[in-house]
Amino acid sequence: MRYVLMFLCAALLFGCNSIDGIFGSSEEAELYTDRPQYAGNEAITLTLANRTEAKTLGYNLCSSALEELRVGKWQRTALQDDWVCTAALYLLEANKQASFVFDFDQPIPSGVYRFKTIIFLQDKDKRVELITNEFQVR
């Protein structure tokens, strides 16, 4: 039993180290919304901040996924099913920010939401998933 517990602890530790930025920021970047609460028909501004001193990050905020908390689990919403984005990787220089405004065609239903996006760390040849703060829609 002790070995099983040690294995689970090691797996958890190494698993967390392999996923950077699970809570919205990493050493390299931070992803956040402009406010903690919105009305269903309001646009949401998503911002990515490059927190490094000399590294360039790859990103495309348009392709960020809007997720809703439903019965304790995060699920992608259908609001983006018809969403069209340019298949491009933009570059964000050190100590710079980039923003994208999500203005959906239909009102967002009341609930708790977050955005998830993927950035590319060129110096590490690695993709990193970033998740924003949770926010309310009323």
N, C-alpha and C positions, 0 to 999 in steps of 0.2 A: 504494500500500500504506500509506503514511504517513497519508493521509486516512482510510482505512478504520479504522486503529488509533485515530486521533483521534476518529472518530465513535463507535467502540465505547466508548472511555474516557468520552466525554461522556454517552452513553446510560447507562452504568453509574452514573456520578455522579448524573445527574438522576433515574434510576430509584430509587436508594437514598434520595434526598431525598424522594421522593413516598410512600414506605412507611415510616411511623413505627413504631418499636417492634418491628422484626422479631425481635429477640433477647430479648423479654420485658419491655422497658421503653422508655419514651420520656421526653421532658422532663416530660410530664404524668402518666404512670402507670407502675406496675410490676405484673406478673402473675407469681405464683409458687405453688408447691406447698409444703406444710408440711414435707416431708421429701424426701431424695434417693433413698430406697429403700422399697419396700413389699412385703408378702406379697400374693399374688394375691387373698386374701379381705378385705383391709383397705380401709377407706374412705380416700379422698384428699380433703384439704381444699385448695381453691383460693382464693387471696386476691388481691384487686385493691386496690392502694394508690394513692390520689390524691396525687401529689407536688406539687401546685400550692399556691400561697398563697391564691388567691382564685377558682379556677375550679371549676365543677361538671361532672362527667363523667356521661354516660349509659352504662348497662351492663345486662347480664342474664347472670350467670355460669352459670345453668342451661343456657343454650344454647351453652356452650363445647364445642368438639369435642375429643375424645380421639383423638390420632394415635399410631400405632406406626411405628417405624423398621423398614422391611422392605426388604432388599436395597438399602440406601443411599437409600431414598426414604421420605418421610413419607406415611402413608396413614391416612385416618379408619378407626376400628375399627367393627365391627358391633355392639359392646356398646351403642351408643346408638340403634340402629335403632328401638326401640320407646319411646325416651325421650320423655316429654311435659313440656313447659315452658310456663309462662304467657307469652303474647306481650305482655310488658311491658318498658318501658324504665325502669329504676330510676335514681335520681339519687344520686351520691356526691359529697358536699361536699369542699371543699379540706382537705387533711391528714387525711382519714379513710380507713378501710379497710372492705372488705366481703368476706365469705367465703361459700363454698358448699361443702357436703360431698357428694361423689360416692360413693355406696354402691351399687354395681352388684348386680343380682340373681344374677349368676354370677361366679365367680372370673376375674380378669384373667390371661390367659396370660403366662408369663415373656417379658420383652423390655424394650426401651427405648421410653419413651413421653414425650409432652408434651401440653399442652392449648393450644388456640388459641381466642381470643375476640375479639370486636369491641367497641370502645368508641366513644362518640360525643362529640366535642369541640364543645360548643354554641357557644363563642365563634368557632370557625373553621368551623362548619357542615361538619364533616368526620368521616368514619368512619376509625378507626385499628385495625389488626389487631395484637394483642399475642400473644406466644407465651411460654409458661413455660420454665423450666429443664427440661432432660431429666431423667427419673427412671427408675430400674430397678424392675421387678417381678420377683420371684423366686418 
